[in-house]
């Protein structure tokens, strides 16, 4: 495909999912993957691609032609430079592939359709009552997935649907096991609900997607071992090594909110047990107490972040108890994983006095004799709710499938 463009072109068109040449067994496929990655990184002409990759001109031209025939590239004519044909510029066709991402925000499901460059082409929101069970949640997710896939523009290959959820998740089986937002839901098979109409389906833990998104945005900081602690409606953690979230064979992982705490045995948790950390520190347990002082507090964590900022939270005894338990649990997590950094994501931590108090409690916990505790960072806002981190793996597989297709 050849298009005419007058005026300057952007230097780099980032892709959410870069193809990995090591995933290909055939040399022409690897060449196509390398050339596409080079153009996504800023190369704009055949000679520049050949110079960057150390590739022969004939090999470069063949790979570019094959990418153009697959419509993964666009070729644009720029302004003429002297006599002859205008210089040609190669661009990634961001609308060639897309992916749907559905994630949980408070008691709503937010669905977006993304193109290769991460641009949102469609956005839909559905609120679900807390009494909803498996059937109701399945109907909502299926409806969202079908609508998003249908919104893909002509010529776009839809790579599938990613569902990013909080709570206890079995990623390998694509099942959502437990959620404090919808306590009647149990062992919900997300793939079975969506795949027939808008598959293939990936299911990810929201915290893993959030951590992957942060690593994509700041690869230097996240090159070391990092724990991401979310202290919100529920409580959980993710752990990344070299920017890649860690999981035990794709099964449930990181649900520290359901660690049982001595002295809390009389408190019932939405998971069906008693004495969990969330019963004293989760926002679902703290919010009634806080609303007795400040009745207008919302359930939505993004809204709460702004509301809690200026309040005297340390005047609430239950907040002191919650912070004490959270600092102790986080200290124990660090004695298991020994991370270099801990990032705390919580609407409560938008309150500067409470953050300083929590930081002091964590440092008082210590790590082990003679060992400094990991660096503690306060980053209360999820970056785009982890959308790009959720989308990247499935979209990457979609791009690799296009690279393998016959021209």
C-alpha positions in Angstrom: 0.0 0.0 0.0 1.4 3.4 -0.9 0.1 6.7 0.5 1.1 10.3 -0.1 2.0 12.5 2.9 3.1 16.1 2.8 5.0 17.5 5.8 7.1 15.9 8.5 6.4 12.4 9.9 6.9 11.4 13.5 10.2 9.9 14.3 8.9 6.8 16.2 5.6 4.9 16.1 5.7 2.7 19.1 4.0 -0.7 19.0 2.3 -2.3 22.1 3.6 -5.7 21.0 7.0 -6.1 19.4 7.6 -9.4 17.5 10.3 -11.7 18.9 12.5 -13.1 16.1 13.4 -16.0 18.3 9.8 -17.3 18.1 10.2 -18.1 14.3 11.9 -21.1 12.8 12.1 -19.9 9.2 14.6 -17.3 8.1 12.2 -15.2 6.0 9.8 -15.0 9.0 12.7 -13.9 11.3 13.7 -11.3 8.7 10.1 -9.9 8.6 10.0 -9.7 12.4 13.4 -7.9 12.6 12.4 -5.4 9.9 9.0 -4.6 11.5 10.7 -4.1 14.9 13.3 -1.8 13.3 10.6 0.4 11.7 8.7 0.5 14.9 11.9 1.7 16.6 12.3 4.6 14.1 13.9 3.3 10.9 12.2 4.8 7.9 13.9 3.6 4.7 15.3 0.5 3.3 18.9 1.7 3.5 18.4 2.7 7.1 16.9 -0.7 8.0 19.8 -2.5 6.3 22.4 -0.4 8.2 20.7 -0.9 11.6 20.3 -4.7 11.1 23.4 -5.5 9.1 21.1 -6.9 6.5 21.8 -7.2 2.7 19.8 -4.9 0.5 18.1 -7.7 -1.3 17.1 -9.3 1.9 15.8 -6.0 3.3 13.8 -5.3 0.1 12.2 -8.7 0.1 11.2 -8.4 3.8 9.8 -5.0 3.3 7.8 -6.2 0.2 6.4 -9.1 2.2 5.4 -6.8 5.1 3.7 -4.4 2.6 1.8 -7.3 1.1 0.6 -8.3 4.6 -0.4 -4.7 5.2 1.7 -4.5 8.3 3.5 -1.6 6.7 2.5 1.5 4.8 4.8 3.3 2.3 4.4 7.0 2.2 5.9 9.5 -0.3 7.4 12.6 1.3 8.5 15.9 -0.2 10.7 15.6 -3.3 14.4 16.2 -2.7 15.8 17.6 -6.0 15.0 15.7 -9.2 13.5 12.3 -9.4 11.0 10.3 -7.4 10.2 11.5 -3.9 11.9 9.7 -1.0 9.7 6.9 0.3 9.0 6.5 4.0 8.0 3.3 5.7 5.5 3.3 8.6 3.9 0.7 10.8 0.2 0.2 9.9 -1.2 0.5 13.4 -4.7 -0.4 12.3 -3.6 -3.8 10.9 -4.1 -5.6 14.2 -6.0 -4.9 17.4 -7.1 -6.5 20.6 -9.9 -6.0 23.1 -9.2 -5.5 26.8 -11.8 -5.7 29.5 -10.8 -4.8 33.0 -12.5 -4.2 36.4 -12.9 -0.7 37.7 -14.8 -0.6 41.0 -18.1 -2.5 40.3 -17.9 -1.9 36.5 -16.3 -3.6 33.6 -14.5 -1.2 31.2 -13.8 -2.6 27.7 -11.5 -1.0 25.1 -10.5 -1.9 21.6 -6.8 -1.0 21.0 -4.8 -0.8 17.8 -1.1 -1.8 17.5 0.0 1.7 18.7 -2.2 1.6 21.8 -4.8 4.0 20.5 -8.3 3.4 21.9 -10.7 2.9 19.0 -13.8 2.0 21.1 -14.6 2.2 24.8 -17.6 0.7 26.6 -18.6 0.6 30.3 -21.1 -1.7 32.1 -21.9 -1.5 35.8 -22.8 -4.8 37.5 -24.6 -5.1 40.8 -22.7 -6.7 43.7 -25.3 -9.6 43.9 -24.3 -10.8 40.4 -23.2 -14.4 40.1 -21.4 -16.4 37.4 -24.2 -16.3 34.8 -24.8 -12.5 35.1 -21.1 -11.8 34.9 -20.7 -14.1 31.9 -23.5 -12.4 30.0 -21.9 -8.9 30.6 -18.4 -10.0 29.6 -19.7 -11.8 26.5 -21.7 -8.8 25.4 -18.8 -6.4 25.9 -16.4 -8.7 24.0 -18.7 -9.1 21.1 -19.4 -5.4 20.8 -15.7 -4.5 20.9 -14.7 -7.1 18.3 -17.5 -5.8 16.0 -16.1 -2.3 16.3 -12.8 -3.3 14.7 -12.3 -1.2 11.5 -12.3 -2.8 8.1 -8.9 -4.5 7.5 -8.0 -5.0 11.1 -7.2 -8.5 12.3 -8.7 -8.9 15.8 -6.2 -10.8 17.9 -8.8 -11.7 20.6 -10.0 -10.6 24.1 -8.0 -10.1 27.3 -9.9 -10.0 30.6 -8.0 -8.4 33.5 -9.6 -9.1 36.9 -8.8 -8.6 40.5 -9.2 -11.1 43.3 -8.1 -14.8 43.1 -7.4 -15.9 39.5 -6.2 -19.1 37.9 -4.6 -17.7 34.8 -3.7 -21.1 33.4 -7.3 -22.4 33.5 -8.6 -18.9 32.7 -10.9 -19.0 35.7 -11.9 -16.2 38.1 -12.1 -17.9 41.5 -13.0 -15.3 44.1 -13.7 -11.5 44.1 -14.6 -9.3 47.0 -16.6 -7.1 44.6 -18.9 -9.9 43.6 -18.9 -12.4 46.5 -21.5 -14.7 44.9 -19.2 -15.4 42.0 -17.1 -18.6 42.4 -14.8 -20.5 39.9 -16.1 -18.5 36.9 -14.8 -19.9 33.6 -14.1 -16.7 31.7 -12.9 -18.4 28.6 -16.0 -20.5 28.2 -18.1 -17.3 28.4 -16.2 -15.3 25.8 -14.2 -17.6 23.4 -17.1 -18.8 21.2 -17.8 -15.2 20.1 -14.7 -13.2 20.6 -11.8 -15.5 21.2 -9.0 -16.4 21.6 -9.1 -15.3 25.3 -6.4 -14.4 27.8 -7.1 -13.9 31.5 -4.7 -11.9 33.6 -4.4 -10.8 37.1 -5.0 -7.0 37.2 -1.9 -6.5 39.4 0.3 -8.5 36.9 -1.0 -6.4 34.1 -0.5 -3.2 36.1 3.1 -4.2 36.9 3.9 -5.1 33.3 2.5 -1.7 32.2 4.8 0.1 34.7 7.8 -1.9 33.5 7.0 -1.0 29.9 6.9 2.7 30.9 10.0 2.6 33.2 12.2 -0.3 32.2 15.2 0.9 34.2 13.5 0.9 37.6 11.7 -2.3 36.9 14.8 -4.2 35.7 15.3 -5.2 39.3 13.1 -7.4 41.4 10.0 -5.5 42.4 6.9 -6.1 44.6 3.8 -4.2 43.7 1.4 -4.0 46.7 -2.2 -3.0 46.1 -4.0 -1.8 49.2 -7.6 -1.0 48.1 -11.0 -2.6 48.1 -9.1 -5.9 48.2 -5.4 -6.5 49.0 -3.0 -8.3 46.8 0.6 -8.3 45.4 2.5 -8.9 42.2 6.1 -9.7 41.9 8.3 -9.1 38.8 11.8 -10.2 37.9 13.3 -8.2 35.1 10.0 -6.6 34.3 8.1 -9.9 33.9 5.4 -10.8 36.5 6.1 -14.0 38.3 3.4 -16.7 38.7 3.4 -20.3 39.9 2.6 -22.2 36.6 -0.2 -19.7 35.9 -2.2 -20.6 39.0 -3.3 -18.4 41.9 -0.6 -16.2 43.4 -0.1 -13.2 45.6 -3.4 -13.0 47.5 -1.9 -11.7 50.7 -5.2 -10.1 51.6 -6.4 -13.6 52.6 -3.5 -14.3 54.9 -5.0 -15.2 58.3 -4.1 -13.0 61.2 -4.2 -14.0 64.9 -6.9 -12.2 66.9 -9.2 -11.7 63.9 -10.9 -15.1 63.9 -14.3 -13.6 64.6 -14.3 -11.6 61.4 -15.8 -13.2 58.3 -14.3 -12.6 54.9 -15.8 -12.7 51.4 -13.6 -15.6 50.6 -15.6 -17.8 52.9 -13.0 -17.9 55.7 -12.4 -15.9 58.9 -9.6 -13.8 60.1 -8.2 -12.6 56.8 -6.1 -9.5 56.5 -8.8 -7.9 54.4 -11.3 -8.0 57.3 -9.2 -5.4 59.1 -7.4 -3.5 56.3 -9.4 -3.9 53.0 -11.5 -0.9 52.0 -14.6 -3.0 52.0 -14.1 -3.4 55.8 -12.8 0.1 56.4 -15.3 2.1 54.4 -18.3 1.8 56.7 -16.1 3.1 59.6 -14.8 6.0 57.5 -18.3 6.9 56.2 -19.5 7.3 59.8 -17.2 10.3 59.8 -17.3 11.3 56.1 -20.6 10.0 54.6 -19.9 11.1 51.0 -16.9 8.8 50.5 -17.2 6.8 47.2 -16.5 3.1 46.6 -14.5 3.8 43.4 -10.8 3.8 44.2 -9.9 6.6 41.8 -12.5 8.9 43.3 -11.4 7.9 46.8 -7.8 8.9 46.1 -8.9 12.5 45.8 -11.4 12.4 48.6 -9.0 10.9 51.2 -6.1 13.3 50.5 -7.1 16.0 52.9 -8.8 14.0 55.7 -7.4 13.3 59.1 -7.2 9.6 58.7 -4.8 9.1 61.6 -7.6 10.2 63.9 -9.4 6.9 63.1 -8.2 4.1 65.4 -9.2 1.4 62.7 -6.7 3.1 60.3 -3.9 2.7 62.8 -4.8 -1.0 63.2 -5.0 -1.5 59.5 -1.6 0.2 58.9 0.1 -1.9 61.6 -1.1 -5.2 60.1 -0.2 -4.1 56.6 3.3 -3.1 57.6 3.8 -6.5 59.3 2.5 -8.4 56.3 4.6 -6.4 53.9 7.7 -7.0 56.0 7.0 -10.8 55.9 6.6 -10.7 52.1 10.0 -9.0 51.8 11.6 -11.7 54.0 10.3 -14.2 51.4 11.1 -12.4 48.1 13.8 -9.9 49.1 12.9 -7.4 46.4 15.0 -4.3 45.5 11.9 -2.1 45.4 8.4 -2.1 46.8 5.7 0.0 45.1 2.6 0.7 47.1 -0.6 1.4 45.1 -3.4 2.6 47.3 -6.0 5.4 47.4 -5.2 5.6 51.1 -1.6 6.4 50.3 -2.6 9.6 48.6 -2.9 11.0 52.2 0.5 12.3 53.0 0.3 11.9 56.7 -0.8 8.3 56.5 1.9 7.5 53.9 4.6 8.9 56.3 3.1 6.8 59.1 3.0 3.7 57.1 6.6 4.2 55.8 7.8 4.6 59.4 6.0 1.4 60.4 7.5 -0.6 57.6 11.0 0.6 58.3 10.5 -0.2 62.0 9.6 -3.8 60.9 13.1 -4.1 59.3 14.2 -7.0 57.2 16.9 -9.0 58.9 19.7 -8.0 61.1 22.3 -6.1 59.1 20.1 -5.9 56.0 18.6 -2.7 54.7 14.9 -2.8 53.8 13.9 -2.4 50.1 13.2 1.0 48.7 9.6 1.9 49.3 7.7 3.9 46.6 4.3 5.5 46.9 2.5 5.4 43.5 -1.2 5.4 44.2 -2.5 5.5 40.6 -2.5 2.5 38.3 -1.1 3.5 34.9 -4.2 3.2 32.6 -5.4 0.4 34.9 -2.8 -1.8 33.3 -4.4 -1.9 29.9 -1.2 -1.9 27.8 0.4 -4.6 30.1 -2.7 -6.7 29.7 -2.9 -6.3 25.9 0.7 -6.9 25.0 1.1 -10.7 25.1 -2.1 -11.6 23.2 -1.5 -8.8 20.6 2.0 -9.9 20.2 0.8 -13.4 19.3 -1.6 -11.9 16.8 1.2 -10.0 15.1 3.4 -13.1 15.0 0.5 -15.0 13.3 0.3 -12.2 10.6 4.1 -12.5 10.1 3.7 -16.2 9.4 0.8 -15.9 7.0 1.4 -16.5 3.3 1.8 -13.2 1.5 
